[in-house]
Amino acid sequence: MTALAVIYSKYNSRLIFIDIQKQERELDQCEVAWGQTQLELTTFAEQNRVEKVARAKLKLVLPLHEKIIYIKP
């Protein structure tokens, strides 16, 4: 009976270890995807890119300096 308990325990231990390895691989993939997403976010949020898109796609231009009104709080 004890031998069967040891075999069962070893089998469960291996299954759990395999599951842990699978979860660690998924975690690694998620960390890579997160890093890529952060890099894309940084790229898209750059001031130069925002200005380029505004000029190219929306045809926006900066107003003349005299036309800008500053409001103090």
N, C-alpha and C positions, 0 to 999 in steps of 0.2 A: 504494500500500500504506500509506503514511504517513497519507494522508487517512482511510482506513478505520480505522486505529488511533486517530486523533484522534476520529472519530465514535463509535467504540466506547467510548473513554475518557470522552467527554462523557456518553454515554448511561448508563454505569455510575455516573458522578458524580451525575447527576440521580436515579437510582434510590436511591442511598445517601442523598442529601439528603432525598428524600421519606420514606424510612424513618426518618431522624433526626427529622423533623418529627412523624411519627406517634408515635414513642416519647416525644417531648417532650410531646405532648398527653396521652398516657397517664400520664406522670409528673405532669403538672398535675392530672389527675383523681384520681390516687392521693393527692396531697398534700392536695387538698380533702377527700377521704374521710377521710384521717388526721386532719385538723383537726377534722372533725365527730365522729369517734370519740373524740378527746381531750376535746372539749367534753362529749360524753355521759358519758364516764367521770368527769369532774369533777362533773357534775351528779348522777350516781348515787352517788358516793362522799361527797357532802356529809353531814355528821353529822345535820343536821335531817331530811333525806330518809330516812336510815336509821332514825332514831327514829320518824318518821311511819309508815313502812311497818311497823315492828315493832309499833307500837301498833294500827294499823288492821287489818292482815291477820293478824297473829299474836296479837293481843290481849295483848301484853306490857306490863308496867308496871314502873317502877323500884321496887326494894324499899325498905322503910323504912330510914332512916339507921342505925337500931339493928341492923338485920339484916345489914348489910354487914360482911364480915370482910376485913380487910386483912392480907396475908401479906408479911412483909419477907423479902427474899432472904438 
